[in-house]
Amino acid sequence: MQKDQLLIRRRAVLAGAAALGAAGVASALAPGTGERAAPASAPAAGAPAARRPLKPSEYRLRPLTGYDAPPSTPGRTPVRREPLLRLSGRGRTMVLTFDDGPDPRYTPDILDTLARYETRAMFFVCGEMAAENPDLLARMADEGHVVGNHTWSHPLLTALGRRRIRTEMERTSDVIEKAHGSRPEWFRAPYGAWNRAAFRLGAELGMEPLAWTVDTLDWTTPGTRTIVGRVADGAAPGVVVLSHDAGGERSQSVRALRRYLPALLDSGYHVTVPRRQYV
């Protein structure tokens, strides 16, 4: 599949997938809290924060859901009925996520901006893109970013059988492990369209399902200013922001990150990555 075909396919299936995705993500539980998250259609709004000096960079780099060492032997992964929408943590924490890559035209610029501000993010990669660009996954590992599974070819999972879904997931996890150094612990369904098989197979492969709270809709190329405004309007503690680093023309996404990331940090947000909480 050509790199830009994801955008064409996304437009073709968006209408049908939106309802499925909304139903699947509307009331997920925040990990370890038992607290019901806000619906994706109504991102949590936070009061405007007073501008203040940035915290030390090492604090920004702390993981979101806990500061102790990870367990030496991970426990089981629960089979969920809905994906996680937001993540719990201390203080004004947020998570930035980028889907569909890596793409050598845009991902390096995003990594450069994150490095400039000593910030880590999550990349939900497609296996076929990752297989073509293993050096970018290796760089993500070196710079402390979390890499998640976004299937091999970005299909609509609700239209596939269980065997095909497993193949899409397993092939991608294998490529991630080879290039990034570890198997992914997070999974995101293409188009936000989840079904029972996706939740169960993801859990069998040791992955938690993560959706998002704020959708920048950057794949529609609405303009850099619009993308920045959507992030600013949706910013709140625990929010997960969805953007893209591949699947189409992503220069607006690159420019928007350069503007909203320093603004979030200046406003006192800690942009970081999650740590799994096993049961």
Solvent accessible surface area in square Angstrom, and as a share of the most:
residue,aa,sasa,rsa
1,M,89,0.40
2,Q,130,0.58
3,K,65,0.28
4,D,67,0.35
5,Q,78,0.35
6,L,0,0.00
7,L,34,0.17
8,I,124,0.63
9,R,74,0.27
10,R,14,0.05
11,R,129,0.47
12,A,84,0.65
13,V,35,0.20
14,L,64,0.32
15,A,92,0.71
16,G,52,0.50
17,A,0,0.00
18,A,53,0.41
19,A,71,0.55
20,L,78,0.39
21,G,6,0.06
22,A,56,0.43
23,A,78,0.60
24,G,12,0.11
25,V,5,0.03
26,A,41,0.32
27,S,28,0.18
28,A,1,0.01
29,L,74,0.37
30,A,8,0.06
31,P,12,0.07
32,G,76,0.73
33,T,60,0.35
34,G,64,0.61
35,E,110,0.49
36,R,155,0.57
37,A,10,0.07
38,A,27,0.21
39,P,64,0.40
40,A,28,0.21
41,S,106,0.68
42,A,57,0.44
43,P,55,0.35
44,A,27,0.21
45,A,92,0.71
46,G,32,0.31
47,A,83,0.64
48,P,136,0.86
49,A,32,0.25
50,A,82,0.63
51,R,169,0.62
52,R,110,0.40
53,P,117,0.74
54,L,71,0.36
55,K,91,0.39
56,P,81,0.51
57,S,26,0.17
58,E,114,0.51
59,Y,56,0.21
60,R,19,0.07
61,L,58,0.29
62,R,105,0.38
63,P,21,0.13
64,L,2,0.01
65,T,14,0.08
66,G,19,0.19
67,Y,61,0.23
68,D,107,0.56
69,A,88,0.68
70,P,86,0.54
71,P,71,0.45
72,S,118,0.76
73,T,112,0.65
74,P,75,0.47
75,G,38,0.37
76,R,164,0.60
77,T,17,0.10
78,P,25,0.16
79,V,70,0.40
80,R,51,0.19
81,R,221,0.81
82,E,50,0.23
83,P,0,0.00
84,L,1,0.01
85,L,1,0.01
86,R,36,0.13
87,L,3,0.01
88,S,30,0.20
89,G,39,0.38
90,R,154,0.56
91,G,54,0.52
92,R,53,0.19
93,T,5,0.03
94,M,0,0.00
95,V,0,0.00
96,L,1,0.00
97,T,1,0.00
98,F,2,0.01
99,D,4,0.02
100,D,0,0.00
101,G,0,0.00
102,P,0,0.00
103,D,0,0.00
104,P,69,0.43
105,R,109,0.40
106,Y,21,0.08
107,T,0,0.00
108,P,36,0.23
109,D,52,0.27
110,I,0,0.00
111,L,0,0.00
112,D,73,0.38
113,T,8,0.05
114,L,0,0.00
115,A,50,0.39
116,R,184,0.67
117,Y,43,0.16
118,E,87,0.39
119,T,4,0.02
120,R,52,0.19
121,A,0,0.00
122,M,0,0.00
123,F,1,0.00
124,F,0,0.00
125,V,1,0.00
126,C,0,0.00
127,G,0,0.00
128,E,26,0.12
129,M,5,0.02
130,A,0,0.00
131,A,49,0.38
132,E,105,0.47
133,N,13,0.07
134,P,66,0.42
135,D,98,0.51
136,L,13,0.07
137,L,0,0.00
138,A,41,0.32
139,R,64,0.23
140,M,0,0.00
141,A,37,0.28
142,D,124,0.64
143,E,61,0.28
144,G,26,0.25
145,H,7,0.03
146,V,32,0.19
147,V,5,0.03
148,G,0,0.00
149,N,0,0.00
150,H,3,0.01
151,T,0,0.00
152,W,39,0.14
153,S,19,0.12
154,H,0,0.00
155,P,10,0.07
156,L,43,0.21
157,L,0,0.00
158,T,44,0.26
159,A,77,0.60
160,L,42,0.21
161,G,47,0.45
162,R,110,0.40
163,R,209,0.76
164,R,111,0.40
165,I,1,0.00
166,R,72,0.26
167,T,58,0.34
168,E,6,0.03
169,M,0,0.00
170,E,62,0.28
171,R,113,0.41
172,T,0,0.00
173,S,2,0.01
174,D,76,0.39
175,V,29,0.17
176,I,1,0.00
177,E,76,0.34
178,K,186,0.79
179,A,19,0.15
180,H,32,0.14
181,G,63,0.61
182,S,60,0.39
183,R,92,0.34
184,P,7,0.04
185,E,67,0.30
186,W,7,0.02
187,F,2,0.01
188,R,0,0.00
189,A,0,0.00
190,P,0,0.00
191,Y,19,0.07
192,G,2,0.02
193,A,0,0.00
194,W,13,0.05
195,N,40,0.21
196,R,197,0.72
197,A,22,0.17
198,A,0,0.00
199,F,15,0.06
200,R,105,0.38
201,L,0,0.00
202,G,3,0.03
203,A,11,0.09
204,E,91,0.41
205,L,38,0.19
206,G,28,0.27
207,M,2,0.01
208,E,4,0.02
209,P,10,0.06
210,L,0,0.00
211,A,0,0.00
212,W,37,0.13
213,T,1,0.00
214,V,6,0.03
215,D,46,0.24
216,T,0,0.00
217,L,66,0.33
218,D,1,0.01
219,W,11,0.04
220,T,48,0.28
221,T,52,0.30
222,P,45,0.28
223,G,22,0.21
224,T,21,0.12
225,R,192,0.70
226,T,54,0.31
227,I,1,0.01
228,V,24,0.14
229,G,28,0.27
230,R,78,0.29
231,V,0,0.00
232,A,62,0.48
233,D,117,0.61
234,G,6,0.06
235,A,10,0.08
236,A,2,0.02
237,P,59,0.37
238,G,6,0.06
239,V,0,0.00
240,V,0,0.00
241,V,1,0.01
242,L,8,0.04
243,S,3,0.02
244,H,2,0.01
245,D,1,0.01
246,A,0,0.00
247,G,0,0.00
248,G,1,0.01
249,E,86,0.39
250,R,1,0.00
251,S,30,0.19
252,Q,34,0.15
253,S,3,0.02
254,V,7,0.04
255,R,107,0.39
256,A,0,0.00
257,L,0,0.00
258,R,115,0.42
259,R,120,0.44
260,Y,6,0.02
261,L,0,0.00
262,P,28,0.17
263,A,47,0.36
264,L,9,0.05
265,L,2,0.01
266,D,44,0.23
267,S,25,0.16
268,G,5,0.05
269,Y,12,0.05
270,H,14,0.06
271,V,0,0.00
272,T,2,0.01
273,V,6,0.03
274,P,6,0.04
275,R,61,0.22
276,R,10,0.04
277,Q,74,0.33
278,Y,53,0.20
279,V,102,0.58
